[in-house]
Amino acid sequence: MRGQVLSLKGKEFIEAARAVGCPTGRILFRHIPPNTLAPIIVSISFAIPSYILAEASLSFHGIGIRPPMPSWGSMVYLSFPIITYLPAFVIMPTVLIALIMIAFVGDGLRDALEPQMSGR
């Protein structure tokens, strides 16, 4: 975030705002946040899979969400005794955890929010 703000500090639109006499507070609150929003959204979308995995791991080990509330980690843990008879009860929550983590990776989101990076 700091690097992004420092790179924006030297851009032409900031220099133009200073040239017309905009106060520093107005530049900080009207010009900087809209231009730093895209990298923040991308970094959050890349962090969501690690949060999902952490919650599923904690629930699997019994220190996450308690049993009346559904959690994929606790579903996998509770299904282990019957894995030899009904493996789908273990496979389905595991596959769903993997799919939701892949869905949140955010590569498409990054390409949508930063079009100059999509031409790699």
Backbone as XML, in Angstrom:
<?xml version="1.0"?>
<chain id="A" units="angstrom">
  <residue number="1" name="MET">
    <atom name="N" x="0.836" y="-1.197" z="0.000"/>
    <atom name="CA" x="0.000" y="0.000" z="0.000"/>
    <atom name="C" x="0.874" y="1.251" z="0.000"/>
  </residue>
  <residue number="2" name="ARG">
    <atom name="N" x="1.898" y="1.251" z="0.862"/>
    <atom name="CA" x="2.768" y="2.421" z="0.940"/>
    <atom name="C" x="3.475" y="2.653" z="-0.390"/>
  </residue>
  <residue number="3" name="GLY">
    <atom name="N" x="3.963" y="1.591" z="-0.995"/>
    <atom name="CA" x="4.631" y="1.711" z="-2.282"/>
    <atom name="C" x="3.703" y="2.237" z="-3.368"/>
  </residue>
  <residue number="4" name="GLN">
    <atom name="N" x="2.467" y="1.792" z="-3.327"/>
    <atom name="CA" x="1.477" y="2.258" z="-4.303"/>
    <atom name="C" x="1.226" y="3.756" z="-4.134"/>
  </residue>
  <residue number="5" name="VAL">
    <atom name="N" x="1.090" y="4.208" z="-2.894"/>
    <atom name="CA" x="0.851" y="5.632" z="-2.639"/>
    <atom name="C" x="2.065" y="6.453" z="-3.053"/>
  </residue>
  <residue number="6" name="LEU">
    <atom name="N" x="3.263" y="5.949" z="-2.774"/>
    <atom name="CA" x="4.470" y="6.684" z="-3.167"/>
    <atom name="C" x="4.617" y="6.763" z="-4.680"/>
  </residue>
  <residue number="7" name="SER">
    <atom name="N" x="4.212" y="5.705" z="-5.388"/>
    <atom name="CA" x="4.281" y="5.765" z="-6.848"/>
    <atom name="C" x="3.235" y="6.727" z="-7.416"/>
  </residue>
  <residue number="8" name="LEU">
    <atom name="N" x="2.080" y="6.829" z="-6.747"/>
    <atom name="CA" x="1.048" y="7.764" z="-7.202"/>
    <atom name="C" x="1.447" y="9.212" z="-6.940"/>
  </residue>
  <residue number="9" name="LYS">
    <atom name="N" x="2.308" y="9.415" z="-5.966"/>
    <atom name="CA" x="2.710" y="10.771" z="-5.587"/>
    <atom name="C" x="3.379" y="11.515" z="-6.741"/>
  </residue>
  <residue number="10" name="GLY">
    <atom name="N" x="4.049" y="10.787" z="-7.604"/>
    <atom name="CA" x="4.726" y="11.430" z="-8.724"/>
    <atom name="C" x="3.941" y="11.438" z="-10.021"/>
  </residue>
  <residue number="11" name="LYS">
    <atom name="N" x="2.737" y="10.966" z="-10.018"/>
    <atom name="CA" x="1.932" y="10.916" z="-11.248"/>
    <atom name="C" x="1.476" y="12.311" z="-11.670"/>
  </residue>
  <residue number="12" name="GLU">
    <atom name="N" x="1.123" y="12.398" z="-12.933"/>
    <atom name="CA" x="0.759" y="13.680" z="-13.531"/>
    <atom name="C" x="-0.510" y="14.274" z="-12.932"/>
  </residue>
  <residue number="13" name="PHE">
    <atom name="N" x="-1.499" y="13.442" z="-12.626"/>
    <atom name="CA" x="-2.754" y="14.005" z="-12.120"/>
    <atom name="C" x="-2.578" y="14.587" z="-10.720"/>
  </residue>
  <residue number="14" name="ILE">
    <atom name="N" x="-1.627" y="14.063" z="-9.938"/>
    <atom name="CA" x="-1.350" y="14.643" z="-8.623"/>
    <atom name="C" x="-0.626" y="15.976" z="-8.792"/>
  </residue>
  <residue number="15" name="GLU">
    <atom name="N" x="0.324" y="16.011" z="-9.724"/>
    <atom name="CA" x="1.028" y="17.270" z="-9.999"/>
    <atom name="C" x="0.064" y="18.323" z="-10.538"/>
  </residue>
  <residue number="16" name="ALA">
    <atom name="N" x="-0.893" y="17.903" z="-11.366"/>
    <atom name="CA" x="-1.885" y="18.840" z="-11.896"/>
    <atom name="C" x="-2.774" y="19.371" z="-10.779"/>
  </residue>
  <residue number="17" name="ALA">
    <atom name="N" x="-3.152" y="18.505" z="-9.838"/>
    <atom name="CA" x="-3.979" y="18.945" z="-8.712"/>
    <atom name="C" x="-3.216" y="19.950" z="-7.848"/>
  </residue>
  <residue number="18" name="ARG">
    <atom name="N" x="-1.925" y="19.709" z="-7.653"/>
    <atom name="CA" x="-1.118" y="20.669" z="-6.891"/>
    <atom name="C" x="-0.971" y="21.984" z="-7.650"/>
  </residue>
  <residue number="19" name="ALA">
    <atom name="N" x="-0.849" y="21.888" z="-8.970"/>
    <atom name="CA" x="-0.652" y="23.087" z="-9.782"/>
    <atom name="C" x="-1.880" y="24.002" z="-9.748"/>
  </residue>
  <residue number="20" name="VAL">
    <atom name="N" x="-3.077" y="23.426" z="-9.651"/>
    <atom name="CA" x="-4.278" y="24.258" z="-9.608"/>
    <atom name="C" x="-4.610" y="24.713" z="-8.198"/>
  </residue>
  <residue number="21" name="GLY">
    <atom name="N" x="-3.801" y="24.272" z="-7.212"/>
    <atom name="CA" x="-3.958" y="24.777" z="-5.859"/>
    <atom name="C" x="-4.774" y="23.925" z="-4.921"/>
  </residue>
  <residue number="22" name="CYS">
    <atom name="N" x="-4.941" y="22.654" z="-5.216"/>
    <atom name="CA" x="-5.661" y="21.767" z="-4.299"/>
    <atom name="C" x="-4.856" y="21.583" z="-3.016"/>
  </residue>
  <residue number="23" name="PRO">
    <atom name="N" x="-5.514" y="21.663" z="-1.873"/>
    <atom name="CA" x="-4.790" y="21.407" z="-0.629"/>
    <atom name="C" x="-4.409" y="19.925" z="-0.508"/>
  </residue>
  <residue number="24" name="THR">
    <atom name="N" x="-3.413" y="19.642" z="0.302"/>
    <atom name="CA" x="-2.915" y="18.276" z="0.459"/>
    <atom name="C" x="-3.998" y="17.334" z="0.968"/>
  </residue>
  <residue number="25" name="GLY">
    <atom name="N" x="-4.836" y="17.789" z="1.870"/>
    <atom name="CA" x="-5.917" y="16.953" z="2.395"/>
    <atom name="C" x="-6.880" y="16.519" z="1.311"/>
  </residue>
  <residue number="26" name="ARG">
    <atom name="N" x="-7.204" y="17.428" z="0.423"/>
    <atom name="CA" x="-8.118" y="17.078" z="-0.678"/>
    <atom name="C" x="-7.474" y="16.063" z="-1.613"/>
  </residue>
  <residue number="27" name="ILE">
    <atom name="N" x="-6.200" y="16.217" z="-1.897"/>
    <atom name="CA" x="-5.498" y="15.247" z="-2.748"/>
    <atom name="C" x="-5.473" y="13.880" z="-2.070"/>
  </residue>
  <residue number="28" name="LEU">
    <atom name="N" x="-5.211" y="13.875" z="-0.752"/>
    <atom name="CA" x="-5.134" y="12.603" z="-0.020"/>
    <atom name="C" x="-6.464" y="11.873" z="0.039"/>
  </residue>
  <residue number="29" name="PHE">
    <atom name="N" x="-7.564" y="12.601" z="0.112"/>
    <atom name="CA" x="-8.857" y="11.950" z="0.272"/>
    <atom name="C" x="-9.667" y="11.834" z="-1.011"/>
  </residue>
  <residue number="30" name="ARG">
    <atom name="N" x="-9.342" y="12.604" z="-2.045"/>
    <atom name="CA" x="-10.121" y="12.559" z="-3.281"/>
    <atom name="C" x="-9.409" y="11.876" z="-4.441"/>
  </residue>
  <residue number="31" name="HIS">
    <atom name="N" x="-8.080" y="11.877" z="-4.446"/>
    <atom name="CA" x="-7.347" y="11.350" z="-5.597"/>
    <atom name="C" x="-6.607" y="10.042" z="-5.296"/>
  </residue>
  <residue number="32" name="ILE">
    <atom name="N" x="-6.063" y="9.910" z="-4.107"/>
    <atom name="CA" x="-5.263" y="8.718" z="-3.785"/>
    <atom name="C" x="-6.117" y="7.470" z="-3.556"/>
  </residue>
  <residue number="33" name="PRO">
    <atom name="N" x="-7.177" y="7.487" z="-2.718"/>
    <atom name="CA" x="-7.924" y="6.235" z="-2.451"/>
    <atom name="C" x="-8.527" y="5.555" z="-3.683"/>
  </residue>
  <residue number="34" name="PRO">
    <atom name="N" x="-9.123" y="6.274" z="-4.624"/>
    <atom name="CA" x="-9.664" y="5.549" z="-5.786"/>
    <atom name="C" x="-8.594" y="4.836" z="-6.611"/>
  </residue>
  <residue number="35" name="ASN">
    <atom name="N" x="-7.385" y="5.364" z="-6.605"/>
    <atom name="CA" x="-6.324" y="4.759" z="-7.392"/>
    <atom name="C" x="-5.573" y="3.657" z="-6.645"/>
  </residue>
  <residue number="36" name="THR">
    <atom name="N" x="-5.766" y="3.543" z="-5.350"/>
    <atom name="CA" x="-5.149" y="2.458" z="-4.594"/>
    <atom name="C" x="-6.143" y="1.353" z="-4.272"/>
  </residue>
  <residue number="37" name="LEU">
    <atom name="N" x="-7.383" y="1.510" z="-4.636"/>
    <atom name="CA" x="-8.415" y="0.534" z="-4.294"/>
    <atom name="C" x="-8.219" y="-0.801" z="-5.010"/>
  </residue>
  <residue number="38" name="ALA">
    <atom name="N" x="-7.839" y="-0.795" z="-6.284"/>
    <atom name="CA" x="-7.685" y="-2.037" z="-7.037"/>
    <atom name="C" x="-6.617" y="-2.954" z="-6.438"/>
  </residue>
  <residue number="39" name="PRO">
    <atom name="N" x="-5.418" y="-2.475" z="-6.100"/>
    <atom name="CA" x="-4.445" y="-3.390" z="-5.486"/>
    <atom name="C" x="-4.888" y="-3.920" z="-4.124"/>
  </residue>
  <residue number="40" name="ILE">
    <atom name="N" x="-5.634" y="-3.134" z="-3.376"/>
    <atom name="CA" x="-6.127" y="-3.601" z="-2.077"/>
    <atom name="C" x="-7.127" y="-4.739" z="-2.272"/>
  </residue>
  <residue number="41" name="ILE">
    <atom name="N" x="-8.032" y="-4.597" z="-3.220"/>
    <atom name="CA" x="-9.018" y="-5.646" z="-3.492"/>
    <atom name="C" x="-8.333" y="-6.919" z="-3.960"/>
  </residue>
  <residue number="42" name="VAL">
    <atom name="N" x="-7.310" y="-6.788" z="-4.791"/>
    <atom name="CA" x="-6.588" y="-7.961" z="-5.281"/>
    <atom name="C" x="-5.866" y="-8.662" z="-4.139"/>
  </residue>
  <residue number="43" name="SER">
    <atom name="N" x="-5.227" y="-7.922" z="-3.256"/>
    <atom name="CA" x="-4.519" y="-8.562" z="-2.142"/>
    <atom name="C" x="-5.488" y="-9.243" z="-1.184"/>
  </residue>
  <residue number="44" name="ILE">
    <atom name="N" x="-6.651" y="-8.666" z="-0.977"/>
    <atom name="CA" x="-7.656" y="-9.308" z="-0.132"/>
    <atom name="C" x="-8.168" y="-10.591" z="-0.788"/>
  </residue>
  <residue number="45" name="SER">
    <atom name="N" x="-8.390" y="-10.546" z="-2.108"/>
    <atom name="CA" x="-8.880" y="-11.750" z="-2.782"/>
    <atom name="C" x="-7.843" y="-12.860" z="-2.780"/>
  </residue>
  <residue number="46" name="PHE">
    <atom name="N" x="-6.558" y="-12.513" z="-2.740"/>
    <atom name="CA" x="-5.525" y="-13.543" z="-2.624"/>
    <atom name="C" x="-5.397" y="-14.063" z="-1.201"/>
  </residue>
  <residue number="47" name="ALA">
    <atom name="N" x="-5.839" y="-13.325" z="-0.202"/>
    <atom name="CA" x="-5.734" y="-13.757" z="1.189"/>
    <atom name="C" x="-6.909" y="-14.630" z="1.616"/>
  </residue>
  <residue number="48" name="ILE">
    <atom name="N" x="-8.045" y="-14.540" z="0.964"/>
    <atom name="CA" x="-9.234" y="-15.292" z="1.359"/>
    <atom name="C" x="-9.010" y="-16.805" z="1.353"/>
  </residue>
  <residue number="49" name="PRO">
    <atom name="N" x="-8.333" y="-17.397" z="0.351"/>
    <atom name="CA" x="-8.112" y="-18.853" z="0.415"/>
    <atom name="C" x="-7.333" y="-19.306" z="1.648"/>
  </residue>
  <residue number="50" name="SER">
    <atom name="N" x="-6.377" y="-18.524" z="2.099"/>
    <atom name="CA" x="-5.641" y="-18.926" z="3.297"/>
    <atom name="C" x="-6.536" y="-18.865" z="4.532"/>
  </residue>
  <residue number="51" name="TYR">
    <atom name="N" x="-7.465" y="-17.922" z="4.568"/>
    <atom name="CA" x="-8.413" y="-17.863" z="5.687"/>
    <atom name="C" x="-9.353" y="-19.068" z="5.675"/>
  </residue>
  <residue number="52" name="ILE">
    <atom name="N" x="-9.796" y="-19.459" z="4.489"/>
    <atom name="CA" x="-10.682" y="-20.620" z="4.365"/>
    <atom name="C" x="-9.951" y="-21.882" z="4.811"/>
  </residue>
  <residue number="53" name="LEU">
    <atom name="N" x="-8.709" y="-22.041" z="4.371"/>
    <atom name="CA" x="-7.939" y="-23.212" z="4.753"/>
    <atom name="C" x="-7.660" y="-23.225" z="6.252"/>
  </residue>
  <residue number="54" name="ALA">
    <atom name="N" x="-7.375" y="-22.072" z="6.823"/>
    <atom name="CA" x="-7.132" y="-22.002" z="8.276"/>
    <atom name="C" x="-8.373" y="-22.402" z="9.062"/>
  </residue>
  <residue number="55" name="GLU">
    <atom name="N" x="-9.537" y="-21.914" z="8.648"/>
    <atom name="CA" x="-10.775" y="-22.269" z="9.350"/>
    <atom name="C" x="-11.068" y="-23.746" z="9.213"/>
  </residue>
  <residue number="56" name="ALA">
    <atom name="N" x="-10.894" y="-24.315" z="8.014"/>
    <atom name="CA" x="-11.156" y="-25.735" z="7.815"/>
    <atom name="C" x="-10.173" y="-26.586" z="8.622"/>
  </residue>
  <residue number="57" name="SER">
    <atom name="N" x="-8.915" y="-26.161" z="8.683"/>
    <atom name="CA" x="-7.919" y="-26.909" z="9.459"/>
    <atom name="C" x="-8.224" y="-26.863" z="10.944"/>
  </residue>
  <residue number="58" name="LEU">
    <atom name="N" x="-8.574" y="-25.696" z="11.442"/>
    <atom name="CA" x="-8.912" y="-25.581" z="12.860"/>
    <atom name="C" x="-10.150" y="-26.398" z="13.205"/>
  </residue>
  <residue number="59" name="SER">
    <atom name="N" x="-11.153" y="-26.366" z="12.339"/>
    <atom name="CA" x="-12.365" y="-27.152" z="12.591"/>
    <atom name="C" x="-12.084" y="-28.645" z="12.497"/>
  </residue>
  <residue number="60" name="PHE">
    <atom name="N" x="-11.182" y="-29.029" z="11.592"/>
    <atom name="CA" x="-10.815" y="-30.435" z="11.469"/>
    <atom name="C" x="-10.162" y="-30.939" z="12.754"/>
  </residue>
  <residue number="61" name="HIS">
    <atom name="N" x="-9.355" y="-30.102" z="13.383"/>
    <atom name="CA" x="-8.660" y="-30.487" z="14.609"/>
    <atom name="C" x="-9.511" y="-30.273" z="15.859"/>
  </residue>
  <residue number="62" name="GLY">
    <atom name="N" x="-10.713" y="-29.737" z="15.698"/>
    <atom name="CA" x="-11.627" y="-29.602" z="16.820"/>
    <atom name="C" x="-11.517" y="-28.306" z="17.590"/>
  </residue>
  <residue number="63" name="ILE">
    <atom name="N" x="-10.761" y="-27.342" z="17.093"/>
    <atom name="CA" x="-10.635" y="-26.069" z="17.804"/>
    <atom name="C" x="-11.224" y="-24.914" z="17.002"/>
  </residue>
  <residue number="64" name="GLY">
    <atom name="N" x="-12.004" y="-25.224" z="16.013"/>
    <atom name="CA" x="-12.630" y="-24.190" z="15.198"/>
    <atom name="C" x="-14.082" y="-24.000" z="15.584"/>
  </residue>
  <residue number="65" name="ILE">
    <atom name="N" x="-14.938" y="-24.014" z="14.605"/>
    <atom name="CA" x="-16.370" y="-23.833" z="14.823"/>
    <atom name="C" x="-16.937" y="-25.086" z="15.481"/>
  </residue>
  <residue number="66" name="ARG">
    <atom name="N" x="-17.782" y="-24.900" z="16.464"/>
    <atom name="CA" x="-18.355" y="-26.019" z="17.219"/>
    <atom name="C" x="-19.450" y="-26.722" z="16.420"/>
  </residue>
  <residue number="67" name="PRO">
    <atom name="N" x="-19.717" y="-28.020" z="16.672"/>
    <atom name="CA" x="-20.580" y="-28.862" z="15.856"/>
    <atom name="C" x="-21.992" y="-28.393" z="15.497"/>
  </residue>
  <residue number="68" name="PRO">
    <atom name="N" x="-22.745" y="-27.651" z="16.270"/>
    <atom name="CA" x="-24.049" y="-27.288" z="15.702"/>
    <atom name="C" x="-23.928" y="-26.421" z="14.448"/>
  </residue>
  <residue number="69" name="MET">
    <atom name="N" x="-22.856" y="-25.654" z="14.367"/>
    <atom name="CA" x="-22.624" y="-24.834" z="13.169"/>
    <atom name="C" x="-21.876" y="-25.676" z="12.135"/>
  </residue>
  <residue number="70" name="PRO">
    <atom name="N" x="-22.314" y="-25.669" z="10.884"/>
    <atom name="CA" x="-21.635" y="-26.491" z="9.877"/>
    <atom name="C" x="-20.289" y="-25.898" z="9.477"/>
  </residue>
  <residue number="71" name="SER">
    <atom name="N" x="-19.330" y="-26.766" z="9.289"/>
    <atom name="CA" x="-18.005" y="-26.385" z="8.812"/>
    <atom name="C" x="-17.454" y="-27.546" z="7.997"/>
  </residue>
  <residue number="72" name="TRP">
    <atom name="N" x="-16.806" y="-27.251" z="6.888"/>
    <atom name="CA" x="-16.286" y="-28.320" z="6.046"/>
    <atom name="C" x="-15.188" y="-29.101" z="6.749"/>
  </residue>
  <residue number="73" name="GLY">
    <atom name="N" x="-14.385" y="-28.438" z="7.561"/>
    <atom name="CA" x="-13.343" y="-29.145" z="8.299"/>
    <atom name="C" x="-13.918" y="-30.142" z="9.284"/>
  </residue>
  <residue number="74" name="SER">
    <atom name="N" x="-14.963" y="-29.738" z="10.008"/>
    <atom name="CA" x="-15.588" y="-30.674" z="10.951"/>
    <atom name="C" x="-16.349" y="-31.772" z="10.214"/>
  </residue>
  <residue number="75" name="MET">
    <atom name="N" x="-16.874" y="-31.479" z="9.034"/>
    <atom name="CA" x="-17.532" y="-32.527" z="8.248"/>
    <atom name="C" x="-16.540" y="-33.601" z="7.832"/>
  </residue>
  <residue number="76" name="VAL">
    <atom name="N" x="-15.345" y="-33.189" z="7.428"/>
    <atom name="CA" x="-14.311" y="-34.157" z="7.052"/>
    <atom name="C" x="-13.904" y="-34.976" z="8.264"/>
  </residue>
  <residue number="77" name="TYR">
    <atom name="N" x="-13.719" y="-34.321" z="9.400"/>
    <atom name="CA" x="-13.306" y="-35.033" z="10.618"/>
    <atom name="C" x="-14.362" y="-36.042" z="11.074"/>
  </residue>
  <residue number="78" name="LEU">
    <atom name="N" x="-15.607" y="-35.636" z="11.070"/>
    <atom name="CA" x="-16.674" y="-36.524" z="11.529"/>
    <atom name="C" x="-16.942" y="-37.669" z="10.559"/>
  </residue>
  <residue number="79" name="SER">
    <atom name="N" x="-16.510" y="-37.535" z="9.299"/>
    <atom name="CA" x="-16.735" y="-38.569" z="8.300"/>
    <atom name="C" x="-15.618" y="-39.605" z="8.239"/>
  </residue>
  <residue number="80" name="PHE">
    <atom name="N" x="-14.505" y="-39.363" z="8.909"/>
    <atom name="CA" x="-13.394" y="-40.305" z="8.844"/>
    <atom name="C" x="-13.717" y="-41.715" z="9.330"/>
  </residue>
  <residue number="81" name="PRO">
    <atom name="N" x="-14.526" y="-41.920" z="10.371"/>
    <atom name="CA" x="-14.817" y="-43.315" z="10.779"/>
    <atom name="C" x="-15.551" y="-44.134" z="9.717"/>
  </residue>
  <residue number="82" name="ILE">
    <atom name="N" x="-16.264" y="-43.492" z="8.825"/>
    <atom name="CA" x="-17.021" y="-44.230" z="7.807"/>
    <atom name="C" x="-16.400" y="-44.112" z="6.421"/>
  </residue>
  <residue number="83" name="ILE">
    <atom name="N" x="-15.120" y="-43.749" z="6.351"/>
    <atom name="CA" x="-14.482" y="-43.543" z="5.050"/>
    <atom name="C" x="-14.425" y="-44.830" z="4.230"/>
  </residue>
  <residue number="84" name="THR">
    <atom name="N" x="-14.326" y="-45.973" z="4.876"/>
    <atom name="CA" x="-14.265" y="-47.224" z="4.116"/>
    <atom name="C" x="-15.610" y="-47.604" z="3.516"/>
  </residue>
  <residue number="85" name="TYR">
    <atom name="N" x="-16.709" y="-47.176" z="4.140"/>
    <atom name="CA" x="-18.043" y="-47.524" z="3.651"/>
    <atom name="C" x="-18.616" y="-46.457" z="2.713"/>
  </residue>
  <residue number="86" name="LEU">
    <atom name="N" x="-18.458" y="-45.209" z="3.106"/>
    <atom name="CA" x="-18.999" y="-44.100" z="2.314"/>
    <atom name="C" x="-17.915" y="-43.025" z="2.112"/>
  </residue>
  <residue number="87" name="PRO">
    <atom name="N" x="-17.009" y="-43.224" z="1.164"/>
    <atom name="CA" x="-15.924" y="-42.258" z="0.980"/>
    <atom name="C" x="-16.397" y="-40.901" z="0.458"/>
  </residue>
  <residue number="88" name="ALA">
    <atom name="N" x="-17.592" y="-40.836" z="-0.091"/>
    <atom name="CA" x="-18.086" y="-39.562" z="-0.616"/>
    <atom name="C" x="-18.277" y="-38.532" z="0.489"/>
  </residue>
  <residue number="89" name="PHE">
    <atom name="N" x="-18.545" y="-38.990" z="1.706"/>
    <atom name="CA" x="-18.724" y="-38.054" z="2.815"/>
    <atom name="C" x="-17.422" y="-37.354" z="3.205"/>
  </residue>
  <residue number="90" name="VAL">
    <atom name="N" x="-16.301" y="-37.934" z="2.859"/>
    <atom name="CA" x="-15.007" y="-37.283" z="3.095"/>
    <atom name="C" x="-14.565" y="-36.530" z="1.845"/>
  </residue>
  <residue number="91" name="ILE">
    <atom name="N" x="-14.816" y="-37.111" z="0.691"/>
    <atom name="CA" x="-14.339" y="-36.531" z="-0.559"/>
    <atom name="C" x="-15.072" y="-35.238" z="-0.897"/>
  </residue>
  <residue number="92" name="MET">
    <atom name="N" x="-16.383" y="-35.200" z="-0.714"/>
    <atom name="CA" x="-17.154" y="-34.021" z="-1.120"/>
    <atom name="C" x="-16.760" y="-32.751" z="-0.365"/>
  </residue>
  <residue number="93" name="PRO">
    <atom name="N" x="-16.679" y="-32.737" z="0.973"/>
    <atom name="CA" x="-16.249" y="-31.494" z="1.628"/>
    <atom name="C" x="-14.825" y="-31.101" z="1.256"/>
  </residue>
  <residue number="94" name="THR">
    <atom name="N" x="-13.957" y="-32.098" z="1.056"/>
    <atom name="CA" x="-12.581" y="-31.806" z="0.671"/>
    <atom name="C" x="-12.524" y="-31.172" z="-0.711"/>
  </residue>
  <residue number="95" name="VAL">
    <atom name="N" x="-13.293" y="-31.698" z="-1.644"/>
    <atom name="CA" x="-13.336" y="-31.130" z="-2.994"/>
    <atom name="C" x="-13.936" y="-29.727" z="-2.960"/>
  </residue>
  <residue number="96" name="LEU">
    <atom name="N" x="-14.960" y="-29.524" z="-2.145"/>
    <atom name="CA" x="-15.573" y="-28.204" z="-2.051"/>
    <atom name="C" x="-14.617" y="-27.172" z="-1.449"/>
  </residue>
  <residue number="97" name="ILE">
    <atom name="N" x="-13.822" y="-27.583" z="-0.463"/>
    <atom name="CA" x="-12.815" y="-26.672" z="0.087"/>
    <atom name="C" x="-11.829" y="-26.281" z="-1.004"/>
  </residue>
  <residue number="98" name="ALA">
    <atom name="N" x="-11.365" y="-27.262" z="-1.770"/>
    <atom name="CA" x="-10.411" y="-26.981" z="-2.842"/>
    <atom name="C" x="-11.021" y="-26.079" z="-3.913"/>
  </residue>
  <residue number="99" name="LEU">
    <atom name="N" x="-12.271" y="-26.331" z="-4.297"/>
    <atom name="CA" x="-12.912" y="-25.522" z="-5.342"/>
    <atom name="C" x="-13.130" y="-24.074" z="-4.894"/>
  </residue>
  <residue number="100" name="ILE">
    <atom name="N" x="-13.548" y="-23.888" z="-3.663"/>
    <atom name="CA" x="-13.795" y="-22.516" z="-3.197"/>
    <atom name="C" x="-12.479" y="-21.766" z="-3.059"/>
  </residue>
  <residue number="101" name="MET">
    <atom name="N" x="-11.409" y="-22.476" z="-2.709"/>
    <atom name="CA" x="-10.103" y="-21.808" z="-2.633"/>
    <atom name="C" x="-9.626" y="-21.410" z="-4.017"/>
  </residue>
  <residue number="102" name="ILE">
    <atom name="N" x="-9.830" y="-22.269" z="-5.000"/>
    <atom name="CA" x="-9.444" y="-21.943" z="-6.372"/>
    <atom name="C" x="-10.287" y="-20.790" z="-6.904"/>
  </residue>
  <residue number="103" name="ALA">
    <atom name="N" x="-11.562" y="-20.761" z="-6.536"/>
    <atom name="CA" x="-12.446" y="-19.702" z="-7.022"/>
    <atom name="C" x="-12.034" y="-18.330" z="-6.508"/>
  </residue>
  <residue number="104" name="PHE">
    <atom name="N" x="-11.438" y="-18.284" z="-5.311"/>
    <atom name="CA" x="-11.056" y="-17.012" z="-4.731"/>
    <atom name="C" x="-9.639" y="-16.581" z="-5.064"/>
  </residue>
  <residue number="105" name="VAL">
    <atom name="N" x="-8.932" y="-17.315" z="-5.864"/>
    <atom name="CA" x="-7.537" y="-16.954" z="-6.149"/>
    <atom name="C" x="-7.459" y="-15.541" z="-6.715"/>
  </residue>
  <residue number="106" name="GLY">
    <atom name="N" x="-8.353" y="-15.182" z="-7.573"/>
    <atom name="CA" x="-8.451" y="-13.791" z="-7.992"/>
    <atom name="C" x="-7.678" y="-13.403" z="-9.227"/>
  </residue>
  <residue number="107" name="ASP">
    <atom name="N" x="-7.220" y="-14.362" z="-10.014"/>
    <atom name="CA" x="-6.490" y="-13.984" z="-11.217"/>
    <atom name="C" x="-7.395" y="-13.243" z="-12.196"/>
  </residue>
  <residue number="108" name="GLY">
    <atom name="N" x="-8.623" y="-13.723" z="-12.342"/>
    <atom name="CA" x="-9.563" y="-13.011" z="-13.206"/>
    <atom name="C" x="-9.925" y="-11.652" z="-12.648"/>
  </residue>
  <residue number="109" name="LEU">
    <atom name="N" x="-10.026" y="-11.558" z="-11.326"/>
    <atom name="CA" x="-10.317" y="-10.283" z="-10.682"/>
    <atom name="C" x="-9.174" y="-9.306" z="-10.890"/>
  </residue>
  <residue number="110" name="ARG">
    <atom name="N" x="-7.935" y="-9.794" z="-10.789"/>
    <atom name="CA" x="-6.777" y="-8.924" z="-11.002"/>
    <atom name="C" x="-6.750" y="-8.419" z="-12.443"/>
  </residue>
  <residue number="111" name="ASP">
    <atom name="N" x="-7.038" y="-9.311" z="-13.402"/>
    <atom name="CA" x="-7.057" y="-8.882" z="-14.798"/>
    <atom name="C" x="-8.164" y="-7.868" z="-15.058"/>
  </residue>
  <residue number="112" name="ALA">
    <atom name="N" x="-9.291" y="-8.011" z="-14.358"/>
    <atom name="CA" x="-10.397" y="-7.073" z="-14.554"/>
    <atom name="C" x="-10.102" y="-5.709" z="-13.944"/>
  </residue>
  <residue number="113" name="LEU">
    <atom name="N" x="-9.421" y="-5.688" z="-12.794"/>
    <atom name="CA" x="-9.176" y="-4.425" z="-12.108"/>
    <atom name="C" x="-7.907" y="-3.724" z="-12.568"/>
  </residue>
  <residue number="114" name="GLU">
    <atom name="N" x="-6.940" y="-4.476" z="-13.099"/>
    <atom name="CA" x="-5.700" y="-3.879" z="-13.579"/>
    <atom name="C" x="-5.477" y="-4.272" z="-15.037"/>
  </residue>
  <residue number="115" name="PRO">
    <atom name="N" x="-6.157" y="-3.623" z="-15.960"/>
    <atom name="CA" x="-6.079" y="-4.040" z="-17.362"/>
    <atom name="C" x="-4.680" y="-3.900" z="-17.965"/>
  </residue>
  <residue number="116" name="GLN">
    <atom name="N" x="-3.826" y="-3.030" z="-17.412"/>
    <atom name="CA" x="-2.488" y="-2.900" z="-17.961"/>
    <atom name="C" x="-1.638" y="-4.134" z="-17.657"/>
  </residue>
  <residue number="117" name="MET">
    <atom name="N" x="-1.988" y="-4.928" z="-16.649"/>
    <atom name="CA" x="-1.246" y="-6.132" z="-16.309"/>
    <atom name="C" x="-1.719" y="-7.334" z="-17.111"/>
  </residue>
  <residue number="118" name="SER">
    <atom name="N" x="-2.900" y="-7.279" z="-17.732"/>
    <atom name="CA" x="-3.459" y="-8.455" z="-18.399"/>
    <atom name="C" x="-2.752" y="-8.775" z="-19.718"/>
  </residue>
  <residue number="119" name="GLY">
    <atom name="N" x="-1.956" y="-7.894" z="-20.242"/>
    <atom name="CA" x="-1.268" y="-8.141" z="-21.493"/>
    <atom name="C" x="0.110" y="-8.746" z="-21.304"/>
  </residue>
  <residue number="120" name="ARG">
    <atom name="N" x="0.309" y="-9.544" z="-20.252"/>
    <atom name="CA" x="1.609" y="-10.137" z="-19.953"/>
    <atom name="C" x="2.137" y="-10.945" z="-21.049"/>
  </residue>
</chain>
